[in-house]
């Protein structure tokens, strides 16, 4: 499956989620930056609230794409202990990156919402979305945080994901909606005709 852009992917996801239309207890939480474009279309289609959830992965030294952990919106850390041992990553590096990423998470909330303010998710039906899933570490950090906030139901809705992730994640969420999963997964951008990087100003607009 191929998408013209993130907007088309969001509209198609919205159609799969139409049973949640017009519900006041539903909130779409989008992971910036690209996920906000998808989340905007879902929220508009369903006529529900849109908000952000900022999580960031901790990359391996000299290879930022390989995740060794992630930091949640409340700055709690989730680590991949197996990968850390395999690459012999020093604790000081993890601590330094955790502090740096925590500051970036706070900066992004202030840039997008005007202040570092986390959504009240108690008894809410949460639709978590992004423009796709690669390693899944930022997604899992978001899932862990949402669950800790005593949400009523958690739906993960994404356009694309690797098939092994799709199999595993069903155990961690109440509902998983994915338009396309495949074992031939190299990058999220391969499934889009247009996949530009969004700037902070564009995220604020959405």
C-alpha positions in Angstrom: 0.0 0.0 0.0 1.2 3.5 -0.9 -0.1 6.9 0.3 0.0 10.2 -1.5 0.9 12.0 1.7 0.2 11.9 5.5 -3.2 13.7 5.0 -4.5 10.8 2.8 -3.2 8.3 5.4 -5.0 10.1 8.2 -8.3 10.3 6.3 -8.1 6.5 5.6 -7.4 5.8 9.3 -10.3 8.0 10.3 -12.7 6.0 8.2 -11.5 2.8 10.0 -12.2 4.5 13.3 -15.7 6.0 12.5 -17.3 4.1 15.5 -15.6 6.8 17.7 -17.1 9.7 15.8 -18.5 12.7 17.8 -17.6 11.1 21.2 -16.7 13.6 23.9 -14.5 11.1 25.7 -12.2 10.5 22.7 -8.9 12.3 22.2 -6.4 11.8 19.4 -2.8 12.0 20.6 -0.3 12.5 17.8 3.4 12.0 18.0 5.2 15.1 16.5 6.1 16.0 14.1 4.8 13.8 11.2 2.2 12.2 13.3 0.4 15.5 13.9 -0.5 15.7 10.2 -2.0 12.2 10.3 -3.7 12.9 13.7 -5.2 16.2 12.4 -7.1 14.3 9.7 -8.3 11.6 12.1 -9.5 14.2 14.6 -11.2 16.2 11.9 -12.9 13.1 10.4 -14.1 12.0 13.8 -14.9 15.5 15.2 -12.9 14.8 18.3 -10.1 16.6 20.2 -6.5 16.6 18.9 -3.5 16.9 21.2 0.2 15.9 21.1 2.2 13.4 23.0 6.0 14.0 22.7 8.3 10.9 23.1 11.8 10.7 21.8 14.1 7.7 21.3 17.7 7.5 22.7 19.9 6.6 19.8 23.0 4.5 19.9 26.3 6.6 20.0 27.4 7.1 16.4 24.1 5.7 15.1 21.1 7.7 16.2 18.6 5.6 14.1 19.2 2.5 16.3 17.2 3.0 19.5 18.6 1.9 22.8 15.7 3.5 24.7 13.1 6.3 24.8 11.9 9.1 27.0 8.2 9.6 27.8 6.3 12.9 28.1 6.8 12.9 31.9 10.5 12.3 31.2 10.5 8.7 32.4 12.9 6.4 30.6 12.4 3.1 28.9 15.6 1.2 28.1 16.4 -1.7 25.8 18.8 -3.5 28.2 19.8 -6.1 25.6 20.9 -3.6 23.0 22.7 -1.5 25.7 24.7 -4.6 26.8 25.4 -5.7 23.2 27.0 -2.4 22.3 28.5 -1.8 25.7 26.8 1.7 26.0 28.1 3.6 29.0 25.7 4.8 31.7 27.0 8.3 31.5 26.0 8.6 27.9 22.5 7.3 28.7 22.2 9.9 31.6 23.4 12.7 29.4 21.1 11.8 26.6 18.1 11.4 28.9 18.6 14.9 30.3 19.1 16.4 26.8 16.0 14.7 25.5 14.0 15.7 28.5 14.8 19.3 27.8 13.8 18.8 24.1 10.5 17.3 25.1 9.7 20.2 27.3 10.8 22.6 24.5 8.5 20.9 22.0 5.5 21.1 24.3 6.2 24.8 24.9 6.7 25.4 21.1 3.5 23.6 20.1 1.1 24.4 23.1 2.7 27.4 24.7 3.5 25.6 27.9 4.8 22.2 29.2 1.3 20.8 29.9 0.4 17.1 29.6 -3.1 16.0 28.6 -5.5 14.6 31.4 -6.2 11.1 30.1 -8.1 9.6 33.0 -11.2 7.7 31.7 -10.5 8.9 28.1 -10.5 6.8 25.0 -7.1 7.6 23.5 -6.3 7.1 19.8 -2.6 7.2 19.6 -1.2 7.9 16.1 2.0 8.6 14.1 2.8 8.6 10.4 4.3 5.1 10.7 6.3 2.9 13.0 9.9 1.9 12.5 11.7 0.7 15.6 8.6 1.2 17.8 10.5 2.6 20.8 8.8 6.1 20.8 5.4 4.4 20.3 6.0 2.0 23.2 7.1 5.0 25.5 3.8 6.7 24.6 1.8 3.6 25.3 3.4 3.1 28.6 2.7 6.7 29.6 -0.9 6.6 28.4 -1.6 3.5 30.4 0.0 5.1 33.5 -2.6 7.9 33.3 -5.6 5.4 33.7 -7.1 5.9 30.3 -10.3 4.0 29.6 -9.2 2.5 26.3 -6.1 2.8 24.1 -6.2 2.5 20.3 -3.0 2.6 18.3 -3.8 3.7 14.8 -1.0 4.0 12.2 -0.7 3.9 8.4 2.2 1.4 8.3 4.2 -0.8 10.6 6.6 -3.8 10.3 4.7 -7.1 10.5 6.7 -8.3 13.6 5.8 -5.1 15.5 2.2 -5.5 14.4 2.1 -9.0 15.9 3.6 -8.0 19.2 1.8 -4.7 19.8 -1.7 -6.2 19.8 -0.9 -7.5 23.3 -0.1 -4.0 24.6 -3.1 -2.0 23.4 -6.9 -2.5 23.4 -7.2 -2.0 19.7 -4.6 -1.9 16.9 -5.6 -0.3 13.5 -2.9 -0.5 10.8 -3.6 0.1 7.1 -0.5 -1.8 6.0 2.0 -4.1 7.7 4.9 -5.9 5.9 8.1 -7.7 6.5 9.7 -5.7 3.7 10.1 -2.6 5.8 13.1 -0.3 5.4 11.8 3.2 6.3 8.4 4.9 6.8 9.1 7.2 3.8 9.0 4.2 1.4 5.2 4.1 1.7 4.6 7.7 0.8 4.8 9.6 -2.4 5.3 12.9 -0.5 7.0 12.7 2.9 8.5 16.1 3.8 9.8 16.9 7.3 7.4 19.2 9.2 8.6 22.3 10.9 7.4 23.5 14.4 5.3 26.2 12.8 3.4 23.6 10.7 2.7 21.5 13.8 1.4 24.6 15.6 -0.9 25.3 12.7 -2.5 21.8 12.9 
